[in-house]
Amino acid sequence: MTLVEEYVRAHTLERVYDDVLIPALLLAWQDRKQRILLGEDEAFILQATQDIVAELEALMPEPAAGEAANEDAAVSMRSPAWIVGCPAHHEAEQVIVQMLQQLMQPMGCRVEVISTRSHASDIAARIQQESPALIFIAAFPGSLPQTRYLCRHLHKEFPALHIVVGYWGDKEEFDKTLVRLRQAGVSYLTTSLLQSRSRISALLTDPPALSEPQPLDRQVTQTN
């Protein structure tokens, strides 16, 4: 935690998540898939990451009055905006949704973190009940079948509702993934929490006409 605290003092919280914590979750997922890690080891890493995310919330600086007025004025007009945040399949994806939940709080947005145990029909019923502003789905590369299924189901039920997918998979397969998810009803595809927050903020600030076709984000975050 000390190393993370030092990193957050020199970088934005999105960078801490995108550069440090999410790569660690992805590595643990890959090692577990290759049987390098035991299930209890992966569970320990997930819990430790959740604990760090909770502790980092206390370190978040309050936005300056002028900064908040310039950056979030349009969003606050529609606040409190409610966003459904879904992990595609894995508990690590649920932790990523929790990170997004934290990042969206200063903008007056409430992200409801859906459990990995929730079925698509349960999520649809929740959306029908509360009418959220949009849907965010966090997906690791091994969860693309579940992601496409969930997107198809929700897009069929709510065709006017934007679906933003944050995808932490193989960058070389990005274009293919983009096409497949677009066919499943996804509005935007992002590859980092920084991109995700930016895209969601834009949708909440200046929602486009529903009749206009929506492009996908094609920028890919470079990793070292």
Secondary structure, DSSP 4 states (H G I P E B T S, - for coil): -HHHHHHHHHS-HHHHIIIIIHHHHHHHHHHHHTTSS-HHHHHHHHHHHHHHHHHHHHHPPPPPHHHHHHHHHHHHHTPSEEEEEEESS-HHHHHHHHHHHHHHGGGTEEEEE--TT--HHHHHHHHHHH--SEEEEEE-GGGHHHHHHHHHHHHHH-TTS-EEEEE-S-GGGHHHHHHHHHHTT-SEEESSHHHHHHHHHHHHHSPPPTTS--PPP-------
